[in-house]
Amino acid sequence: MSPALLSTGLLARTAREDSSHQNSCSPAAAALRRERSTERLLQAAVSCWVSRDYASLSHALLFAARSHAPQHAEQLASAHCPDNTRSLHSLGDDRCSCSLVDIGLNDGGTLLQWPKSAAAKLSRGDGRLSKSLLECVGSARTCYTGFEMQARYTARLREQELAHRRKGGRIQLFTETAFAISADPVEAFVDPLGGGVGTSLVGDTRRTYRFQDERGRYHKFKSDDPLGSNTTLASLPVSMQQRVTRTVVAAVDAGAFLCEVAAQSDFVALKLDVEAFEFTLLPHLILNHPAELARLSLLAAEWHEYSLVGARRQQVPVGAEKALAWLLKGPLFNITVLDWV
């Protein structure tokens, strides 16, 4: 994020452009000024997205940021990484030409493939960014990092990491580790069958079952029971009726990680597939680490608003995924947001 993007002049210009819209987001933006929280941010983002009032939301976020870090009252461009944080110890000391980050690796199949797929999608609308991604893929100075919580994939990911390094690649994979809002260990809900939602930090998300019957036909069932409730569908084969387990996994502070990545990279792109945790993670980064978040050139996000149930469904307003993408694409962050499926 450049200081110019956060100047008074830009906000004034945005305000004039939005003056034709009904300012229905003002009360929500005012509430965000009073209470700096994830829930207030989501409500304000949706309200302002509906009325296309980016200026009011921008002012509220700048006010929140200045209240949180008054030493950077004039701009959000100066990010200072914690001195005691160094997660990327395996990438060496040399600067990365690109950092390609995969949050939600599963078996590692997406690590090297997702930037190519993203470049192909972007080629139809943003040829410049598409070209940059392909140049990253072809560069020996590109650094790959990834996160996966499920222990079932640890051995395979370790093999992939070792094979990549033997070829001279720069890679670090965080296994049985969450990309979270702090570095404290967190509780994860693990579906032992890995059908649909394999693992999530959100218990109130719909559980999906996929399986193949004795005739080779594939079936898919969705349950409105929360993942964390440990219920199963009685209509499923006995082999499918396994309970979700709860386990504690290590965590890396997402804000500190992004700060470190941005400090040692010329270009940062991130794929995010965290099974509905994005509605906690992204608001946290917006409120607490806006400068670090704004260093992303690309966010390829898989959204899971449709999968929310229970209490979390009530906390996340309808339209939150569209509103967050709109906010991040706008002049305050200027990130290219790509829907990832």
Buried (B, 14 or more C-beta within 10 A) or exposed (E): BEEEBBEEEBBEEBBEEBEEBEBBBBEBBBBBBEEBBBBBBBBBBBBBBBBBBBBBBBBBBBBBBBEEBEEBEEBBBEBEBEEEBEBBEBBEEEEBBBBBBBBBBBBBEBBBEBBEBBBEBBBEEBEEBBEBBBBBBEEEEBBBBBBBBBEBBEEBBEEBBEEBEEEEBBBBBBBBBBBBBBBEEBEBBBBEBBBBBBBBBBBBBBBBBBBEEEEEEEEEBBBEBBBBBBBBEEEBEEEBBBEBEEBEBBBBBBBBBBBBBBBBBBBBBBBBBBBBBBBBBBBBBBBBBBBBBBBBBBBBBBBBBEBBBBEBBEBBBEBBBBBBBBBBBBBBBBBBBBEBE
